[in-house]
């Protein structure tokens, strides 16, 4: 069986959408690539993604092709548009004729701006991961002859939805990955701090010929007295940049 170029491009786009488990991940660039794939696969004039949180747009990303047009058509939707409708219902907004929507006063600000950019039709699909909605993907279709209306291209909507679903999974996976990386870093920092404190306790106990409990008490008292993190004081003891008073008085530094 021979795969068409469109099927090959779609497979590549879906694979790319899953590649988010990296520290160098850039969400804006990632969503721009998603928009670029829509433009290429659907023959659209432009496409863009609106990330939404709490009903408010928090991030916009447009396709490389006609980037400013895509961003303009996303930005004007703060007063209504296909992205907010798709996000609000969690369902696709089927292809809509811009001229018809404008005449019917549907999304007046958006449709007026779309007509200025010679957009003939638009549709949107939600970015969703199961029950979690992240935003919407908006596709802008090129100008069509006046005597035609945009076709009810269900295949295009399904393809866009597949890309949006894959992107939502990729975004969620990266969010979880980043949380685990942050937690791992915190745990590693806490472990390293504990090791330094134990090392400083041992150094002081040996230096003063006392118990490690007494050494730790003195270490902690010094940190509190000088309002310093305990780990910072411990590090100073290890590298000999901090001298503590021996419990009961007397020199606290290392013997000469």
Rosetta silent file (secondary structure, phi, psi, omega in degrees, C-alpha in Angstrom):
SEQUENCE: XXXXXXXXXXXXXXXXXXXXXXXXXXXXXXXXXXXXXXXXXXXXXXXXXXXXXXXXXXXXXXXXXXXXXXXXXXXXXXXXXXXXXXXXXXXXXXXXXXXXXXXXXXXXXXXXXXXXXXXXXXXXXXXXXXXXXXXXXXXXXXXXXXXXXXXXXXXXXXXXXXXXXXXXXXXXXXXXXXXXXXXXXXXXXXXXXXXXXXXXXXXXXXXXXXXXXXXXXXXXXXXXXXXXXXXXXXXXXXXXXXXXXXXXXXXXXXXX
SCORE:     score description
SCORE:     0.000 S_00000001
   1 L     0.000  132.777 -178.450    0.000    0.000    0.000 S_00000001
   2 L   -96.520  131.270  177.221    1.368    3.407   -1.001 S_00000001
   3 L   -87.655  138.027  176.032    1.049    6.326    1.384 S_00000001
   4 L   -74.073  164.008  179.126    0.132    9.715   -0.030 S_00000001
   5 H   -63.652  -33.282  178.999    2.306   12.727    0.722 S_00000001
   6 H   -66.648  -41.898  178.604   -0.473   14.083    2.939 S_00000001
   7 H   -63.930  -38.438  178.477   -0.586   10.874    4.991 S_00000001
   8 H   -65.277  -43.457  178.466    3.184   10.971    5.361 S_00000001
   9 H   -64.086  -39.153  179.506    3.071   14.602    6.488 S_00000001
  10 H   -64.818  -44.214  178.568    0.302   13.830    8.960 S_00000001
  11 H   -60.457  -42.061  179.069    2.242   10.924   10.474 S_00000001
  12 H   -64.305  -40.288 -179.586    5.308   13.156   10.808 S_00000001
  13 H   -65.768  -40.870  179.853    3.238   15.912   12.444 S_00000001
  14 H   -66.960  -38.432  177.294    1.702   13.529   14.967 S_00000001
  15 H   -64.745  -43.079  179.542    5.124   12.136   15.831 S_00000001
  16 H   -63.083  -36.365 -178.851    6.504   15.638   16.288 S_00000001
  17 H   -64.178  -24.732 -178.361    3.567   16.531   18.552 S_00000001
  18 L   -86.003  -10.219 -173.470    4.567   13.751   20.945 S_00000001
  19 L   -90.079   77.030 -176.560    8.174   14.917   21.300 S_00000001
  20 L  -125.014    0.119 -176.911    7.856   17.197   24.333 S_00000001
  21 L   -88.119   69.585 -179.028    9.879   15.440   27.050 S_00000001
  22 L  -149.171  148.314  179.610   12.866   17.741   26.881 S_00000001
  23 L   -70.098  -21.600 -177.810   14.218   20.646   28.924 S_00000001
  24 L   -89.258    9.257 -178.346   14.565   22.746   25.759 S_00000001
  25 L   -59.466  132.708  179.204   10.830   22.556   24.993 S_00000001
  26 L  -122.236  108.163 -174.256    9.418   25.883   23.781 S_00000001
  27 H   -60.510  -41.500 -178.138    5.608   25.990   23.962 S_00000001
  28 H   -65.267  -44.003  178.368    5.231   28.935   21.577 S_00000001
  29 H   -65.783  -37.986  178.924    7.449   27.339   18.941 S_00000001
  30 H   -60.656  -45.232 -178.937    5.659   24.013   19.463 S_00000001
  31 H   -73.339  -29.535  174.112    2.252   25.565   18.816 S_00000001
  32 H   -64.850  -40.342  177.281    3.575   27.468   15.825 S_00000001
  33 H   -63.551  -39.741  175.774    4.701   24.168   14.336 S_00000001
  34 H   -58.844  -45.078  178.968    1.236   22.751   14.956 S_00000001
  35 H   -64.081  -39.911  178.578   -0.255   25.711   13.085 S_00000001
  36 H   -61.728  -41.201  179.163    2.246   25.257   10.249 S_00000001
  37 H   -63.246  -38.553  178.094    1.225   21.618    9.855 S_00000001
  38 H   -62.999  -44.832  179.417   -2.430   22.650    9.593 S_00000001
  39 H   -59.816  -45.279 -176.747   -1.636   25.190    6.898 S_00000001
  40 H   -69.828  -43.436 -176.262    0.378   22.663    4.919 S_00000001
  41 H   -75.809  -30.407 -174.384   -2.006   19.723    5.285 S_00000001
  42 H  -106.231   -3.091 -178.670   -5.223   21.663    4.751 S_00000001
  43 L    65.054   32.927 -177.600   -4.087   24.253    2.236 S_00000001
  44 L   -81.131  161.127  175.053   -5.167   27.008    4.627 S_00000001
  45 L   -73.785  -40.489  179.497   -4.197   30.653    4.382 S_00000001
  46 E  -162.032  169.960  177.350   -3.136   30.688    8.032 S_00000001
  47 E  -155.516  160.462  179.808   -3.801   28.969   11.333 S_00000001
  48 E  -161.212  163.724 -178.709   -3.245   29.691   14.985 S_00000001
  49 E  -123.545  134.375  174.399   -3.628   28.407   18.510 S_00000001
  50 E  -115.005  116.381  172.797   -5.148   30.188   21.476 S_00000001
  51 E   -86.719  134.054 -172.660   -4.332   28.766   24.912 S_00000001
  52 E  -128.022  137.631  176.720   -7.089   29.613   27.355 S_00000001
  53 E  -138.949  122.979 -179.496   -7.233   29.448   31.134 S_00000001
  54 L    64.704   28.843  179.329  -10.283   30.421   33.134 S_00000001
  55 L    83.555   -1.377 -179.023  -12.012   31.724   30.030 S_00000001
  56 E  -115.299  137.640  176.619   -9.192   34.161   29.243 S_00000001
  57 E   -66.890  128.564 -179.059   -6.629   33.851   26.468 S_00000001
  58 E  -112.669  -15.927 -179.944   -3.198   33.392   28.036 S_00000001
  59 E  -160.954  141.642  178.254   -1.083   32.721   24.949 S_00000001
  60 E  -124.688  141.029  177.265   -1.362   33.080   21.180 S_00000001
  61 E  -141.951  127.747 -178.251    0.701   31.314   18.518 S_00000001
  62 E  -113.438  159.733  177.828    0.341   31.777   14.763 S_00000001
  63 L   -64.213  155.894  177.386    1.579   29.885   11.744 S_00000001
  64 L   -62.873  -39.750  177.700    4.823   30.967   10.098 S_00000001
  65 L   -74.651  125.480 -177.007    2.879   31.673    6.931 S_00000001
  66 L    50.901   51.956 -175.964    1.001   34.968    7.355 S_00000001
  67 H   -58.435  -46.085 -177.621    2.076   35.036   10.959 S_00000001
  68 H   -66.551  -35.353  177.186    0.779   38.548   11.638 S_00000001
  69 H   -63.090  -47.177 -179.592   -2.585   37.740   10.062 S_00000001
  70 H   -59.414  -46.457 -179.071   -2.986   34.673   12.277 S_00000001
  71 H   -65.636  -37.667  178.967   -2.092   36.589   15.433 S_00000001
  72 H   -64.006  -42.402 -178.557   -4.397   39.461   14.501 S_00000001
  73 H   -72.539  -24.197  174.045   -7.333   37.095   13.944 S_00000001
  74 H   -78.629  -44.650 -175.852   -6.667   35.396   17.267 S_00000001
  75 H   -62.864  -35.158 -176.745   -6.210   38.605   19.217 S_00000001
  76 H   -72.404   -9.142 -176.354   -9.491   40.126   17.999 S_00000001
  77 H   -82.081    6.134  176.635  -11.409   37.180   19.435 S_00000001
  78 H   -64.208  -16.353  176.498  -11.350   38.536   22.974 S_00000001
  79 H  -107.115   15.083  177.172  -14.853   39.794   22.137 S_00000001
  80 L   122.897  141.723  179.256  -15.978   36.522   20.598 S_00000001
  81 L   171.830  179.095 -177.155  -14.916   34.129   17.874 S_00000001
  82 H   -61.638  -33.375  179.835  -14.547   30.504   16.860 S_00000001
  83 H   -63.113  -49.218 -178.677  -11.774   29.815   19.385 S_00000001
  84 H   -66.749  -35.215  177.374  -13.846   30.878   22.376 S_00000001
  85 H   -65.073  -44.405 -179.347  -16.903   29.049   21.037 S_00000001
  86 H   -66.003  -41.925  178.191  -14.940   25.829   20.558 S_00000001
  87 H   -65.307  -40.942 -176.974  -13.318   26.135   23.966 S_00000001
  88 H   -65.496  -34.934 -179.252  -16.607   26.965   25.626 S_00000001
  89 H   -96.715  -19.165 -175.036  -18.409   23.913   24.253 S_00000001
  90 L    73.484   16.826 -178.043  -15.440   21.554   24.042 S_00000001
  91 L  -129.817  159.431  177.678  -16.547   20.746   20.483 S_00000001
  92 L   -65.424  150.034  167.727  -15.407   21.767   16.990 S_00000001
  93 E   -98.495  113.213 -176.179  -16.883   24.800   15.284 S_00000001
  94 E   -61.476  159.359  179.190  -17.736   23.550   11.792 S_00000001
  95 E   -50.470  129.208 -176.124  -16.542   25.525    8.744 S_00000001
  96 E  -123.997  132.955  173.603  -18.298   28.880    8.667 S_00000001
  97 E   -69.960  126.338 -179.018  -18.544   31.344    5.785 S_00000001
  98 H   -64.712  -42.180 -179.094  -17.087   34.633    6.978 S_00000001
  99 H   -63.950  -40.274  179.009  -19.440   36.715    4.794 S_00000001
 100 H   -67.875  -44.191  179.681  -22.489   34.831    6.061 S_00000001
 101 H   -63.294  -37.335  179.786  -21.349   35.062    9.680 S_00000001
 102 H   -66.429  -44.209  179.314  -20.668   38.776    9.243 S_00000001
 103 H   -62.878  -31.937 -179.294  -24.120   39.409    7.750 S_00000001
 104 L   -88.031    4.764 -179.979  -25.670   37.492   10.651 S_00000001
 105 L    61.434   28.993  173.789  -23.652   39.540   13.159 S_00000001
 106 L   -86.088  124.527 -176.510  -21.968   36.413   14.466 S_00000001
 107 L    50.765   60.831 -172.651  -18.624   37.441   15.977 S_00000001
 108 H   -54.829  -44.812 -178.416  -18.881   40.963   14.475 S_00000001
 109 H   -67.941  -42.680 -179.626  -15.382   42.129   15.376 S_00000001
 110 H   -64.959  -47.761 -176.254  -13.745   38.892   14.279 S_00000001
 111 H   -66.799  -35.225  177.021  -15.609   38.586   10.973 S_00000001
 112 H   -62.929  -42.925  178.688  -14.945   42.209   10.081 S_00000001
 113 H   -67.586  -38.664  179.508  -11.228   41.668   10.647 S_00000001
 114 H   -63.692  -38.705  177.708  -11.295   38.360    8.731 S_00000001
 115 H   -63.719  -36.199  178.244  -12.889   40.072    5.703 S_00000001
 116 H   -62.952  -32.237 -178.949  -10.072   42.636    5.736 S_00000001
 117 L   -93.409   12.996  178.426   -7.594   39.787    5.481 S_00000001
 118 L    58.790   38.649  174.936   -9.528   38.119    2.619 S_00000001
 119 L   -90.125  128.737 -177.150  -10.456   35.090    4.707 S_00000001
 120 L   -91.435  -34.003 -176.584  -13.403   33.219    3.194 S_00000001
 121 E  -153.923  163.578  179.328  -14.116   30.668    5.902 S_00000001
 122 E  -150.261  156.789  168.870  -12.906   29.447    9.252 S_00000001
 123 E  -151.387  163.459 -177.268  -13.310   26.591   11.654 S_00000001
 124 E  -142.443  150.948  176.545  -11.917   25.724   15.059 S_00000001
 125 E  -132.916  148.080 -178.832  -11.295   22.632   17.147 S_00000001
 126 E   -76.896  146.148  166.783  -10.593   22.390   20.870 S_00000001
 127 E   -88.600  109.902 -173.189   -7.223   21.488   22.339 S_00000001
 128 E  -139.999  145.260  173.366   -8.330   18.885   24.812 S_00000001
 129 E  -124.317   97.031 -172.481   -6.891   16.051   26.842 S_00000001
 130 L    56.779 -115.300 -177.727   -9.872   13.949   27.879 S_00000001
 131 L   -91.199   -1.992 -177.361  -11.895   16.322   30.060 S_00000001
 132 E   -93.356  120.116  178.082   -9.168   18.969   30.269 S_00000001
 133 E   -98.873  130.019 -178.319   -9.521   21.874   27.836 S_00000001
 134 E  -109.078  -20.673 -176.768   -6.383   23.873   27.092 S_00000001
 135 E   160.675 -148.816 -178.457   -7.538   26.136   24.268 S_00000001
 136 E  -151.302  151.045  175.014   -8.441   25.949   20.591 S_00000001
 137 E  -105.972  126.266 -176.881   -6.872   25.607   17.153 S_00000001
 138 E  -115.139  130.019 -179.935   -8.279   27.999   14.539 S_00000001
 139 E  -114.392  133.621 -178.196   -7.903   27.453   10.782 S_00000001
 140 E  -114.012  119.279 -172.246   -8.414   30.257    8.265 S_00000001
 141 E   -91.219  143.653 -177.003   -9.396   29.199    4.745 S_00000001
 142 L   -63.303  167.333  179.020   -8.289   31.139    1.637 S_00000001
 143 L   -60.701  135.146  176.407  -10.539   33.360   -0.406 S_00000001
 144 L  -112.761  157.529  175.472  -13.118   31.488   -2.480 S_00000001
 145 L   -55.305  149.550 -173.378  -15.075   32.738   -5.512 S_00000001
 146 L   -62.501  -28.511 -175.051  -18.108   34.767   -4.485 S_00000001
 147 L   -83.818    1.174 -179.739  -20.636   32.302   -5.904 S_00000001
 148 L  -111.908  163.589  173.239  -19.397   29.455   -3.734 S_00000001
 149 L  -122.261  154.327 -178.995  -19.666   28.705   -0.047 S_00000001
 150 L   -59.468  132.869 -179.830  -17.088   26.911    2.070 S_00000001
 151 L   -69.191  149.016  174.454  -17.595   23.137    1.833 S_00000001
 152 L   -76.931   75.139 -172.763  -18.563   21.200    4.941 S_00000001
 153 L   -83.314   83.079 -177.517  -15.184   19.535    4.870 S_00000001
 154 H   -63.358  -31.497  179.835  -15.570   17.116    7.759 S_00000001
 155 H   -62.779  -40.708  179.316  -12.290   15.439    6.847 S_00000001
 156 H   -63.526  -41.165  179.345  -10.432   18.711    7.392 S_00000001
 157 H   -64.563  -43.639  179.845  -12.074   19.187   10.774 S_00000001
 158 H   -63.540  -39.852  179.469  -11.222   15.614   11.813 S_00000001
 159 H   -65.088  -45.608  178.967   -7.613   16.066   10.702 S_00000001
 160 H   -61.862  -38.620  179.432   -7.294   19.338   12.601 S_00000001
 161 H   -65.483  -38.226  177.496   -8.846   17.704   15.652 S_00000001
 162 H   -61.964  -42.618  178.151   -6.350   14.846   15.488 S_00000001
 163 H   -65.795  -41.666 -179.905   -3.479   17.335   15.439 S_00000001
 164 H   -65.467  -40.380  178.340   -5.022   19.359   18.271 S_00000001
 165 H   -63.738  -42.417  179.219   -5.560   16.247   20.394 S_00000001
 166 H   -63.510  -39.664  179.379   -1.961   15.166   19.831 S_00000001
 167 H   -67.062  -38.731  178.419   -0.732   18.628   20.785 S_00000001
 168 H   -62.456  -41.258  176.429   -2.853   18.632   23.948 S_00000001
 169 H   -62.823  -44.026  179.284   -1.305   15.317   24.976 S_00000001
 170 H   -61.603  -41.749  179.130    2.160   16.701   24.235 S_00000001
 171 H   -65.847  -42.973  178.855    1.512   19.824   26.315 S_00000001
 172 H   -65.206  -41.312  179.106    0.149   17.821   29.226 S_00000001
 173 H   -62.755  -40.758  179.762    3.047   15.386   29.087 S_00000001
 174 H   -67.694  -36.923  178.810    5.559   18.220   29.151 S_00000001
 175 H   -60.793  -45.024  178.391    3.759   19.821   32.091 S_00000001
 176 H   -65.538  -41.894  178.940    4.015   16.578   34.070 S_00000001
 177 H   -59.359  -45.184 -179.043    7.637   16.133   32.941 S_00000001
 178 H   -64.646  -38.159  178.686    8.524   19.658   34.110 S_00000001
 179 H   -64.250  -43.093  179.325    6.854   19.054   37.477 S_00000001
 180 H   -67.586  -37.801  177.512    8.812   15.846   38.004 S_00000001
 181 H   -63.510  -41.510  178.702   12.053   17.524   36.938 S_00000001
 182 H   -65.003  -43.641  179.291   11.409   20.338   39.411 S_00000001
 183 H   -63.761  -43.143  179.321   10.602   17.880   42.194 S_00000001
 184 H   -61.322  -39.258  178.271   13.693   15.806   41.403 S_00000001
 185 H   -65.436  -39.979  178.409   15.816   18.970   41.549 S_00000001
 186 H   -65.075  -42.501  179.717   14.335   19.929   44.911 S_00000001
 187 H   -65.886  -39.966  178.865   14.932   16.450   46.311 S_00000001
 188 H   -65.285  -40.119  178.263   18.500   16.406   45.016 S_00000001
 189 H   -64.053  -41.572  179.060   19.111   19.831   46.545 S_00000001
 190 H   -65.163  -40.059  179.174   17.705   18.688   49.891 S_00000001
 191 H   -65.385  -44.263  179.582   19.834   15.538   49.811 S_00000001
 192 H   -63.226  -39.949  178.139   22.994   17.480   48.945 S_00000001
 193 H   -62.445  -43.306 -179.571   22.238   19.964   51.726 S_00000001
 194 H   -63.475  -39.309  178.634   21.783   17.136   54.218 S_00000001
 195 H   -63.077  -42.416  179.680   25.083   15.566   53.186 S_00000001
 196 H   -65.373  -40.191  179.585   26.908   18.900   53.701 S_00000001
 197 H   -64.353  -43.341  178.667   25.322   19.394   57.127 S_00000001
 198 H   -63.759  -38.494  178.793   26.314   15.882   58.209 S_00000001
 199 H   -65.155  -42.553  179.020   29.836   16.478   56.935 S_00000001
 200 H   -64.836  -40.430  176.861   30.083   19.776   58.854 S_00000001
 201 H   -58.082  -44.827  179.777   28.823   18.084   62.036 S_00000001
 202 H   -63.610  -41.108  179.381   31.535   15.458   61.698 S_00000001
 203 H   -62.248  -46.758 -178.312   34.239   18.063   61.131 S_00000001
 204 H   -67.438  -41.518  179.640   33.205   20.071   64.193 S_00000001
 205 H   -61.036  -40.902  179.385   32.801   17.013   66.408 S_00000001
 206 H   -70.809  -41.302 -177.560   36.299   15.852   65.508 S_00000001
 207 H   -64.447  -39.147 -175.541   37.794   19.344   65.819 S_00000001
 208 H   -98.733   -2.442 -177.368   36.275   19.941   69.256 S_00000001
 209 L    54.470   51.716 -179.876   36.406   16.349   70.447 S_00000001
 210 L  -133.703  179.125  179.791   32.691   16.465   71.228 S_00000001
 211 L   -78.601  158.916 -179.250   29.533   14.651   70.153 S_00000001
 212 H   -68.646  -28.209  178.637   27.844   15.209   66.799 S_00000001
 213 H   -65.541  -43.499  177.897   24.657   16.327   68.558 S_00000001
 214 H   -66.026  -37.885  178.211   26.505   19.147   70.305 S_00000001
 215 H   -63.003  -42.484  179.758   28.225   20.042   67.022 S_00000001
 216 H   -66.289  -40.153  179.335   24.865   20.252   65.243 S_00000001
 217 H   -59.550  -44.692  179.730   23.384   22.391   68.045 S_00000001
 218 H   -65.610  -40.857  178.121   26.233   24.866   67.723 S_00000001
 219 H   -59.242  -46.104 -178.212   25.918   24.845   63.935 S_00000001
 220 H   -68.805  -40.147  178.720   22.205   25.608   64.157 S_00000001
 221 H   -62.079  -41.257  178.395   22.632   28.308   66.798 S_00000001
 222 H   -63.017  -42.960 -179.867   25.183   30.100   64.646 S_00000001
 223 H   -62.257  -42.821 -179.725   22.851   29.958   61.640 S_00000001
 224 H   -68.719  -41.423 -178.039   19.953   31.400   63.655 S_00000001
 225 H   -61.682  -39.047 -176.897   22.080   34.063   65.310 S_00000001
 226 L  -100.465    5.805  178.651   23.347   35.343   61.970 S_00000001
 227 L    53.704   50.386  179.568   20.103   34.624   60.084 S_00000001
 228 L  -117.466  150.162  173.772   21.831   32.367   57.607 S_00000001
 229 L   -62.199  141.671 -179.107   20.613   29.157   55.988 S_00000001
 230 H   -58.946  -38.207 -179.829   21.936   26.135   57.844 S_00000001
 231 H   -64.024  -35.759  179.628   23.329   24.714   54.613 S_00000001
 232 H   -66.838  -41.066  177.591   25.300   27.918   53.995 S_00000001
 233 H   -65.337  -42.677  179.210   26.909   27.720   57.444 S_00000001
 234 H   -60.489  -42.112  178.578   27.702   24.044   56.939 S_00000001
 235 H   -62.599  -39.370  177.880   29.350   24.834   53.595 S_00000001
 236 H   -64.052  -37.004  177.107   31.427   27.528   55.309 S_00000001
 237 H   -64.663  -42.352 -177.454   32.603   25.040   57.924 S_00000001
 238 H   -65.134  -44.723 -178.254   33.607   22.577   55.203 S_00000001
 239 L   -91.528    8.266  174.778   35.578   25.106   53.153 S_00000001
 240 L    63.733   25.389  174.967   36.906   26.784   56.351 S_00000001
 241 L   -90.870   -7.853  178.583   35.443   30.192   55.493 S_00000001
 242 L  -127.175  128.371  175.610   33.375   30.135   58.720 S_00000001
 243 L  -110.364  126.155  178.619   34.817   29.658   62.227 S_00000001
 244 L  -103.154  148.606  176.487   32.419   28.728   64.998 S_00000001
 245 L   -72.008  134.522  177.053   32.971   29.201   68.706 S_00000001
 246 L   -65.852  137.340  178.648   33.651   25.973   70.507 S_00000001
 247 L   -53.361  129.607 -179.356   30.849   25.102   72.968 S_00000001
 248 L    88.941    4.242  178.896   31.809   26.497   76.368 S_00000001
 249 L    95.939  175.519 -179.010   34.185   29.069   74.855 S_00000001
 250 L    95.361  165.295 -178.100   37.648   28.801   73.462 S_00000001
 251 L   -61.986  141.674 -179.707   38.868   28.912   69.880 S_00000001
 252 L  -108.372   -8.949 -177.822   36.617   27.259   67.376 S_00000001
 253 L   -78.724  175.598  179.114   38.867   27.171   64.359 S_00000001
 254 L   -67.993  149.199  179.950   41.062   24.305   63.288 S_00000001
 255 L   -63.816  145.166 -179.267   44.225   23.780   65.245 S_00000001
 256 L   -79.575    0.000    0.000   47.287   25.490   63.882 S_00000001
